[in-house]
Amino acid sequence: MNEEEGRLIDIGDTNLHIVERGEGYPLIILHGGPGLDHHFFADYLDALTDAYQLILVDQRANGRSGRPPKETWTLRQYAKDVGLLAEAMKLGKYAVLGHSYGAFVALQHAVDLPERAGQTIISNGVPGSRFLMSHVEHQLANFEPEALRQQVTDSWAREPHAQTRDEVAALLADQLPFHFANPLDPRIAEFAQRTAGAVYSPEVLRKFSSEAYGGIEVEDRLGDIRHPVLILAGRYDRTCSVAAAEFMAVRVPNAELVVFEKSGHMIFVEETERYVSTVRAFLERHHVS
């Protein structure tokens, strides 16, 4: 896809780089990672631009955003940044969509600032770290083919030592088969092509891979969320389980759960049309001008 210039938004102690597409009700989109950027979503969500303003964010210290002090690179601060970005852009009400690590940020934002967003979309996330590592370990132990299992295992071991953008890109390439329902899915190569141009952040990956990837722990606060929440999960997700999604759906007061039966962790790539239509239908049901 063609690179877009984007712009920097001052949120106080740093600047966030954003790319905007479309017009209409604002949808703030948070990439996975940590250490990735807005290219993660490529053009997969662009069908929504007929009715929504997509705001694709490079989160703090990621991509082309500013590099404030490392002690501010926390999940709670990333969540706070969403509200600061909305204030700086004078958005009023807005929706938030986060995928994977971005889903952790979106969920943290929903519990910390429940009155700010109008809607939240949790795409392949978990509410607590206990759902994450045990599931990943079990899935990895049974991951086939064996050569790819070793490839993924080795790539995770390299994360705390990544020094360059190219090294992060190589790690991501090695891990992608684990994140698709079919580890030999030809759309893995297509995803790599469509996300070309990403600015990876090895320093962010090093920090979070050494700290349990941000420590999402909001299980006991899910009942605090007062706005509508859409929870999306892949049946064959080897990272964020359907069980975690079901746990959230039961405990968030105004939640809807949709499971993508043909997908793993990359549901917006594996079932793009259904993903977009599901997000659209949710926003149409709950959007209040």
C-alpha positions in Angstrom: 0.0 0.0 0.0 1.1 3.6 -0.5 2.7 5.4 2.4 0.7 8.2 3.9 2.3 11.3 5.4 0.1 11.5 8.5 0.7 14.1 11.2 1.8 14.5 14.7 -0.6 15.4 17.5 0.7 17.0 20.7 -0.7 15.3 23.8 1.4 17.0 26.4 4.6 15.1 27.2 5.0 13.7 23.7 3.6 13.6 20.1 1.5 10.8 18.6 1.8 10.1 14.9 -1.6 9.4 13.3 -2.9 8.6 9.9 -6.5 9.6 9.1 -8.8 8.1 6.5 -12.4 8.8 5.7 -14.9 11.1 7.4 -17.6 10.6 10.0 -17.8 9.2 13.5 -14.2 8.8 14.8 -12.8 5.4 15.3 -9.4 5.3 17.0 -7.4 2.3 15.9 -4.7 0.8 18.1 -2.1 -1.5 16.5 -0.7 -4.8 18.0 2.8 -5.2 19.3 4.4 -3.8 21.3 7.0 -2.4 18.9 4.8 -2.2 15.7 3.0 0.8 14.2 -0.2 1.7 12.3 0.8 -0.2 9.2 -0.3 -3.3 11.1 -3.8 -2.7 9.9 -2.7 -1.8 6.4 -5.8 -1.1 4.3 -7.9 -4.0 5.8 -10.4 -1.6 7.4 -10.7 0.9 4.6 -14.2 -0.2 3.7 -15.3 1.7 6.8 -14.1 5.0 5.5 -17.5 5.7 3.8 -19.0 6.4 7.2 -16.2 6.6 9.7 -13.1 8.6 10.3 -10.4 6.0 10.9 -7.6 7.4 13.1 -4.7 4.9 13.0 -2.3 5.7 15.8 1.4 5.0 16.3 1.3 4.5 20.1 3.8 6.2 22.4 7.4 5.4 21.5 6.2 3.3 18.6 6.5 4.0 14.9 6.8 7.7 14.1 5.5 8.9 17.4 7.7 10.7 20.0 10.1 8.9 22.3 9.3 10.3 25.8 11.1 8.8 28.9 11.0 5.1 29.1 9.3 5.1 32.5 6.2 6.4 30.7 6.0 3.4 28.4 3.3 1.6 30.4 -0.1 0.1 29.6 -1.8 2.6 31.8 -0.2 5.5 30.1 -1.0 4.1 26.6 -4.6 3.9 27.7 -4.5 7.5 29.0 -2.9 8.6 25.7 -6.1 7.6 23.9 -8.1 10.1 25.9 -5.4 12.7 25.6 -5.4 12.2 21.8 -9.2 12.6 21.6 -9.0 15.8 23.7 -6.2 17.2 21.5 -8.2 16.4 18.3 -11.5 17.7 19.9 -13.3 14.6 19.0 -16.1 14.6 21.5 -17.4 11.0 21.6 -15.4 8.4 19.7 -15.0 4.6 19.4 -11.8 2.7 20.1 -10.7 -0.5 18.3 -7.6 -2.3 19.5 -6.1 -5.6 18.3 -3.9 -7.9 20.4 -1.7 -5.6 22.5 -3.8 -2.7 21.2 -6.8 -4.6 22.6 -5.1 -4.5 26.0 -4.8 -0.8 25.7 -8.4 -0.4 24.5 -9.6 -2.5 27.4 -7.5 -0.6 29.9 -8.9 2.7 28.5 -12.4 1.4 28.9 -12.0 0.5 32.6 -9.9 3.6 33.5 -11.9 6.1 31.5 -15.4 4.5 31.2 -17.2 7.8 30.3 -14.8 8.8 27.5 -15.3 6.4 24.7 -18.7 5.8 23.2 -17.9 2.3 22.1 -14.9 -0.1 22.5 -14.0 -3.0 20.2 -11.7 -5.6 21.7 -10.1 -7.6 18.9 -8.2 -10.7 20.0 -7.5 -9.6 23.6 -7.5 -10.9 27.2 -8.5 -9.3 30.5 -5.6 -10.7 32.5 -2.2 -12.3 32.0 -3.3 -15.7 33.4 -5.2 -16.2 30.2 -2.2 -15.5 28.1 0.9 -17.5 28.9 -0.6 -20.8 29.8 -2.7 -20.8 26.6 0.3 -19.8 24.5 2.5 -22.5 26.1 -0.1 -25.2 25.5 -0.7 -24.1 21.9 3.0 -23.9 21.1 3.6 -27.4 22.5 1.1 -28.8 20.0 1.9 -26.5 17.1 2.7 -28.2 13.8 4.7 -28.5 11.7 7.6 -29.0 14.1 10.0 -26.8 12.1 7.7 -23.9 12.5 7.3 -24.6 16.2 11.0 -24.3 16.7 11.0 -21.1 14.5 8.4 -19.5 16.7 10.1 -20.5 19.9 13.5 -19.2 18.8 11.9 -15.9 17.7 10.4 -15.3 21.1 13.8 -15.9 22.7 15.3 -13.2 20.5 12.7 -10.5 21.4 14.5 -9.2 24.6 17.6 -8.7 22.5 16.3 -7.1 19.4 18.4 -4.1 18.4 17.3 -3.0 14.9 14.1 -2.5 13.0 15.2 -5.3 10.6 15.5 -7.7 13.5 12.0 -6.9 14.7 10.7 -7.4 11.1 12.4 -10.8 11.0 10.9 -11.8 14.4 7.4 -10.8 13.1 7.9 -12.9 10.0 9.0 -15.9 12.0 6.0 -15.6 14.3 3.2 -15.0 11.8 2.5 -18.7 11.0 1.6 -19.1 14.7 -1.0 -16.4 14.5 -3.0 -17.8 11.5 -5.4 -20.7 11.8 -3.5 -22.3 8.9 0.2 -21.7 9.5 0.8 -22.2 5.8 -1.9 -19.7 4.8 -0.8 -17.8 1.6 -2.3 -14.6 3.1 0.7 -14.5 5.5 2.8 -13.3 2.5 0.0 -11.0 1.4 -0.1 -9.4 4.9 3.7 -8.8 4.8 3.3 -7.0 1.5 0.3 -4.9 2.6 2.1 -3.8 5.8 5.3 -2.8 4.1 6.7 0.5 5.3 6.2 -0.1 9.0 8.6 1.6 11.4 9.4 -1.0 14.0 10.6 -0.1 17.5 13.1 -2.6 18.9 13.6 -0.6 22.2 9.8 -1.0 22.9 9.8 -4.7 22.1 12.8 -5.2 24.4 11.2 -3.5 27.3 7.8 -5.2 27.1 9.0 -8.7 26.2 11.0 -8.5 29.5 7.9 -7.4 31.5 5.2 -9.8 30.6 4.1 -7.6 27.7 2.6 -4.9 29.8 0.7 -6.8 32.5 -2.9 -6.5 31.5 -4.9 -7.1 34.8 -8.4 -5.8 34.7 -10.5 -8.9 35.4 -12.0 -7.4 38.5 -12.9 -4.1 36.9 -14.8 -5.2 33.8 -18.1 -4.4 35.5 -17.0 -0.7 35.6 -17.4 -0.3 31.8 -20.6 1.5 31.0 -20.5 1.8 27.2 -21.1 -0.9 24.6 -18.3 -3.3 24.0 -17.8 -5.6 21.0 -15.5 -8.6 21.7 -14.0 -10.4 18.7 -12.2 -13.7 18.9 -10.7 -16.3 16.6 -11.7 -19.9 17.2 -8.1 -21.1 16.5 -6.3 -18.2 18.2 -3.2 -19.6 19.8 -2.5 -16.4 21.7 -5.7 -14.9 23.0 -8.2 -17.7 23.7 -12.0 -17.8 23.1 -12.2 -18.7 26.8 -10.8 -15.2 27.6 -13.2 -13.6 25.3 -16.1 -15.4 26.8 -14.9 -14.4 30.3 -15.0 -10.7 29.2 -18.4 -11.1 27.5 -20.0 -12.4 30.7 -18.6 -9.7 32.9 -18.8 -6.5 30.8 -22.3 -5.2 31.4 -23.1 -4.2 27.7 -20.9 -6.7 25.7 -21.4 -8.6 22.5 -19.2 -11.5 21.5 -18.5 -12.6 18.0 -16.3 -15.7 17.3 -14.7 -16.0 13.9 -14.8 -19.7 13.2 -12.2 -19.9 10.5 -9.6 -17.7 12.1 -6.7 -17.6 14.4 -5.2 -14.4 15.9 -5.4 -12.4 12.7 -9.1 -12.3 12.2 -9.1 -9.0 10.3 -6.9 -10.6 7.7 -8.3 -14.1 7.7 -12.0 -13.1 7.5 -11.8 -9.4 6.4 -15.2 -9.0 5.0 -17.0 -10.5 8.0 -14.7 -8.5 10.4 -15.5 -5.2 8.7 -19.3 -5.9 8.5 -19.3 -6.9 12.2 -17.6 -3.8 13.3 -19.9 -1.7 11.1 -23.0 -3.3 12.4 -21.9 -2.8 16.0 -21.1 0.9 15.5 -24.4 1.5 13.6 -26.4 -0.1 16.5 -24.7 1.9 19.2 -23.5 5.1 17.6 -25.1 8.1 19.3 -24.4 11.4 17.6 
